[in-house]
Amino acid sequence: MNGFGYLRPGSVQEAVEACAAHPGARYLAGGTNLVDLMKLGVERPGVLIDVGRLPLDTVEELSDGGLRVGATVRNSDLAADPRVRDRYPVLSQALLAGASGQLRNAATTGGNLLQRTRCPYFQDLDKPCNKREPGSGCGARDGVHRDHAVLGHSAQCIATNPSDMAVALAALGAQVELYGTEGARTVPVADFHRLPGDHPERDTEIRPGELITGVLLPAAVAGVPSAYRKARDRASYAFALASVAVVLRVGDGVVTQVGLAFGGLAHRPWKARHAEHALRGAAATPAAFEGAVDLELAHAEPLRDNAFKVPLAHNLALDVLNRLAPAPAVA
């Protein structure tokens, strides 16, 4: 491992100022992804700024009935929080599907959002990767890409986002709180991660030096039926081949509220906006669900070895939608 400096600021403001004073610095909290990448030589920060002890580790009630989740709340604590389990079950389920208990005890909300792809070409310094070294090429495109993207990819990168939590947050319509030298701002989780385009080295819309301070869970979906389902190669804490998060409210047989997002299919959690638009105001029937999901996945562009992901995601989405929809009344 290369040498690096270490700072432990006493406030969010101090952390941001320290990052501005040390270009190339990285924020450190749980370190479950960053430290691994440092060991591999993929990340080589000159300075680590430890934000793990800043007062960002609580889940707070908001006046409108939503919740604010601090950036350093541990994944295990968030999954077990009774308010999350009761009001936002899709989030608790996604977190529990995401990693082992040991990792959840260390990993944080902010760090989960910032984790980088598990593409083996990205993690291997001997392989070409435009995300790690822009202009070097994408080894996965003509190489091993069974686990890679079928939506939103580009000639430069076909990597997928590994987060389960972010998929649930995208379906819920959550917001990411950020603080930097220009002050505070919020970004929808669904827009926080970028598609690769010509700049796959940029994973998110976060500005240089900005720190995630929290996540806002909206009151509008609190208590709405929701669920997460994930398909993976093994049941024991593998990354998703495909996953789906659904938030669905039905009234008088009609879809009155819906949030739908896919994981494992793209460079970011894939907010299924075409499907959502088709379902709002539609009859909550299996046929309507299938038509909406087909409409969304019609945009998929699978590669040589990962076309199976399209029907896999299709079946996962239909299973969750049909399970969440109330059974029709018997005459």
C-alpha positions in Angstrom: 0.0 0.0 0.0 1.2 3.5 -0.8 1.8 6.0 2.0 -0.9 8.5 2.7 -1.8 11.3 5.2 -4.6 11.0 7.7 -6.8 13.8 9.1 -9.8 13.6 11.5 -11.8 16.8 11.3 -14.2 17.8 14.0 -17.0 19.1 11.8 -18.5 18.9 8.4 -17.1 22.3 7.6 -13.6 21.3 8.7 -13.9 18.2 6.6 -14.8 20.1 3.4 -12.1 22.7 4.0 -9.5 19.9 4.5 -10.6 18.2 1.3 -10.3 21.5 -0.6 -6.8 22.0 0.8 -5.6 18.5 -0.3 -6.6 17.8 -4.0 -7.1 14.1 -4.6 -8.0 13.5 -0.9 -10.7 10.9 -0.1 -13.3 10.9 2.6 -13.1 7.7 4.8 -15.9 6.3 7.0 -16.5 2.5 7.0 -13.8 2.0 4.3 -15.4 -1.3 3.2 -14.8 -0.4 -0.5 -12.2 2.4 -0.4 -9.7 0.4 1.6 -10.0 -2.6 -0.7 -9.4 -0.4 -3.8 -6.4 1.1 -2.1 -5.0 -2.4 -1.5 -5.5 -3.2 -5.2 -3.8 0.1 -6.2 -6.9 1.3 -8.0 -7.3 4.2 -5.5 -4.2 6.1 -4.4 -5.3 9.1 -2.3 -2.6 11.2 -0.8 -4.8 12.0 2.2 -7.6 10.3 3.9 -10.1 12.5 5.7 -11.9 10.4 8.4 -15.5 11.5 8.7 -16.6 8.4 10.5 -16.9 10.2 13.9 -18.8 13.3 12.7 -22.3 13.7 14.1 -24.0 12.2 11.1 -24.9 8.9 12.6 -28.6 9.2 13.4 -32.0 8.6 11.8 -34.2 11.6 12.5 -37.9 12.3 12.1 -38.8 15.1 9.7 -41.7 17.5 10.4 -43.5 16.3 7.3 -43.4 12.6 8.3 -40.3 11.6 6.3 -36.9 10.5 7.7 -33.4 12.0 7.4 -30.7 9.3 7.5 -27.3 10.6 8.4 -24.4 9.7 6.1 -22.5 7.6 8.7 -25.5 5.6 9.8 -24.4 2.0 9.5 -26.2 -0.2 7.1 -27.1 -2.7 9.8 -28.6 0.0 12.0 -30.6 1.4 9.1 -32.0 -2.0 8.1 -33.0 -2.7 11.7 -34.6 0.7 12.4 -38.3 0.1 13.2 -39.3 3.2 11.4 -37.5 2.1 8.2 -38.9 -1.4 8.5 -42.4 -0.2 9.0 -42.6 2.8 6.6 -39.9 1.9 3.9 -39.7 -1.9 3.9 -38.1 -2.0 0.5 -35.0 -0.2 1.9 -34.6 -2.5 4.8 -34.9 -5.5 2.5 -32.4 -4.1 0.0 -29.8 -3.5 2.8 -30.2 -7.0 4.2 -29.8 -8.4 0.7 -26.6 -6.4 0.1 -23.8 -7.8 2.2 -22.8 -10.0 5.1 -23.6 -8.9 8.7 -20.0 -8.0 9.3 -19.9 -5.7 6.3 -23.2 -4.1 7.2 -21.9 -3.3 10.6 -19.1 -1.3 9.1 -20.6 0.1 5.9 -22.3 3.5 6.0 -25.1 5.2 4.1 -22.9 7.6 2.3 -20.2 5.0 1.5 -22.8 2.7 0.1 -23.9 5.3 -2.4 -20.3 6.0 -3.4 -19.1 2.4 -3.8 -17.5 1.7 -7.1 -18.2 -1.0 -9.7 -17.0 -4.6 -9.0 -16.1 -5.0 -12.7 -12.9 -7.2 -12.7 -11.4 -5.1 -15.4 -11.7 -2.1 -13.2 -10.1 -3.8 -10.3 -7.1 -5.3 -12.2 -4.4 -2.8 -13.0 -3.1 -5.1 -15.8 -6.4 -4.9 -17.7 -7.7 -1.9 -19.9 -10.4 0.1 -18.2 -11.7 3.5 -19.2 -13.2 4.0 -15.8 -9.8 3.5 -14.1 -7.6 4.9 -16.8 -9.5 7.0 -19.4 -8.6 6.2 -22.9 -7.2 2.8 -22.2 -10.2 0.9 -23.6 -12.9 -1.3 -22.2 -11.7 -4.9 -21.7 -15.1 -6.2 -20.7 -16.9 -5.3 -23.9 -15.1 -8.0 -25.9 -14.1 -10.0 -22.9 -16.0 -11.4 -19.9 -19.2 -9.4 -19.5 -21.9 -11.8 -18.3 -22.5 -9.6 -15.2 -22.4 -6.3 -17.1 -24.9 -3.6 -18.2 -27.8 -4.1 -20.6 -29.2 -0.6 -20.2 -27.6 2.8 -20.6 -24.0 1.6 -21.4 -21.7 3.2 -23.9 -18.7 2.2 -26.1 -16.5 3.4 -23.3 -17.9 1.4 -20.4 -20.4 -1.4 -19.7 -19.9 -1.6 -15.9 -22.8 -1.9 -13.5 -23.5 -0.1 -10.2 -23.2 -2.6 -7.3 -25.4 -1.0 -4.7 -28.7 -2.6 -3.5 -29.5 0.2 -1.2 -29.4 2.8 -4.0 -31.9 0.9 -6.1 -34.4 1.0 -3.2 -33.7 4.7 -2.6 -34.3 5.4 -6.3 -37.7 3.7 -6.3 -38.6 5.6 -3.1 -37.7 9.0 -4.7 -35.1 9.7 -2.0 -32.8 12.7 -2.1 -29.0 12.9 -1.3 -27.8 15.8 0.9 -24.4 17.2 -0.1 -22.2 19.8 1.4 -19.2 21.5 -0.3 -17.3 24.7 -0.6 -20.4 26.2 -2.4 -22.7 25.3 0.4 -25.5 22.7 0.7 -27.6 21.1 -2.0 -29.8 18.0 -2.6 -29.8 15.7 -5.6 -32.4 13.0 -6.3 -30.9 9.5 -5.8 -32.2 8.5 -9.2 -30.0 11.3 -10.8 -27.0 11.0 -8.4 -25.2 8.3 -10.4 -24.2 9.0 -14.0 -24.4 6.9 -17.1 -21.0 6.3 -18.5 -21.2 8.2 -21.9 -17.7 9.4 -22.8 -16.6 9.9 -19.2 -17.1 6.6 -17.3 -14.4 7.8 -14.8 -17.1 10.0 -13.3 -19.4 7.7 -11.3 -21.7 10.4 -9.8 -22.8 14.0 -10.0 -20.9 14.9 -6.8 -18.7 17.9 -7.2 -15.0 17.9 -6.2 -14.7 18.0 -2.4 -18.4 17.6 -1.7 -19.4 15.4 1.3 -22.6 13.4 1.5 -24.2 14.4 4.8 -27.4 12.5 4.6 -30.3 11.0 2.7 -33.9 12.2 2.8 -36.7 9.6 2.7 -39.9 11.3 1.5 -43.1 11.3 3.5 -45.1 10.8 0.3 -44.1 7.1 0.2 -44.0 6.4 3.9 -46.2 3.4 4.6 -46.9 2.6 0.9 -46.5 -1.1 0.2 -43.0 -1.8 -1.2 -40.6 -4.7 -1.7 -37.1 -5.6 -3.1 -36.1 -8.8 -4.9 -32.7 -9.8 -6.1 -31.3 -12.5 -8.3 -27.7 -13.6 -7.8 -25.4 -16.5 -8.6 -25.5 -17.7 -4.9 -27.7 -16.9 -2.0 -24.8 -15.8 0.2 -24.2 -12.2 -0.4 -23.3 -12.0 -4.1 -23.8 -8.9 -6.2 -27.0 -8.7 -8.2 -27.3 -10.1 -11.7 -30.6 -8.2 -11.6 -32.8 -6.8 -8.9 -35.9 -4.7 -8.6 -37.4 -2.3 -6.1 -41.1 -1.5 -6.2 -43.3 1.0 -4.4 -46.9 0.5 -5.3 -50.2 2.0 -4.0 -53.5 0.8 -5.5 -56.9 2.3 -4.9 -60.2 0.9 -6.3 -58.2 -1.4 -8.6 -56.1 1.5 -10.1 -52.5 2.3 -9.6 -52.4 5.6 -7.7 -48.7 5.7 -6.8 -45.7 3.8 -8.2 -41.9 3.8 -8.0 -39.9 1.2 -9.9 -36.1 0.8 -10.2 -33.8 -2.0 -11.4 -30.4 -2.9 -10.1 -27.6 -4.9 -11.8 -28.6 -3.7 -15.3 -26.8 -0.3 -15.7 -24.1 2.0 -14.6 -26.5 3.5 -12.1 -29.7 2.3 -10.4 -32.1 2.3 -13.3 -35.2 4.4 -12.6 -37.9 2.8 -14.7 -39.6 6.0 -15.8 -41.3 4.6 -18.9 -42.9 1.8 -16.8 -43.9 4.2 -14.0 -45.6 6.6 -16.5 -47.5 3.7 -18.1 -48.7 2.4 -14.8 -49.9 5.6 -13.1 -53.7 5.6 -13.4 -53.8 2.2 -15.0 -55.7 -0.8 -13.8 -53.6 -2.9 -11.4 -53.7 -6.0 -13.5 -51.0 -8.6 -14.5 -51.5 -7.5 -18.1 -50.9 -3.8 -17.3 -47.8 -4.7 -15.2 -46.4 -6.8 -18.0 -47.0 -4.2 -20.6 -45.3 -1.5 -18.5 -42.2 -3.7 -17.8 -41.9 -4.7 -21.4 -42.0 -1.0 -22.4 -39.1 -0.2 -20.0 -37.0 -3.2 -21.0 -37.5 -2.6 -24.7 -34.6 -0.1 -24.3 -32.2 -2.8 -23.3 -29.1 -3.5 -25.5 -27.7 -6.7 -24.3 -24.2 -7.9 -25.2 -23.0 -11.3 -26.4 -23.2 -13.0 -23.0 -25.7 -11.1 -20.9 -29.0 -11.2 -22.8 -30.4 -13.4 -20.1 -30.6 -10.4 -17.8 -33.5 -8.9 -19.7 -36.0 -11.8 -19.1 -34.6 -12.2 -15.6 -35.3 -8.6 -14.7 -38.7 -8.8 -16.4 -39.8 -11.8 -14.3 -38.5 -10.3 -11.1 -40.4 -7.0 -11.7 -43.7 -8.9 -12.5 -43.3 -11.1 -9.4 -43.0 -8.1 -7.1 -45.7 -6.0 -8.8 -48.2 -8.8 -8.7 -47.3 -9.6 -5.0 -47.8 -6.0 -3.9 -51.1 -5.5 -5.8 -54.1 -6.3 -3.7 -56.1 -9.3 -4.8 -59.3 -8.3 -6.7 -62.5 -8.4 -4.7 -64.6 -11.5 -5.1 -68.1 -10.7 -6.2 
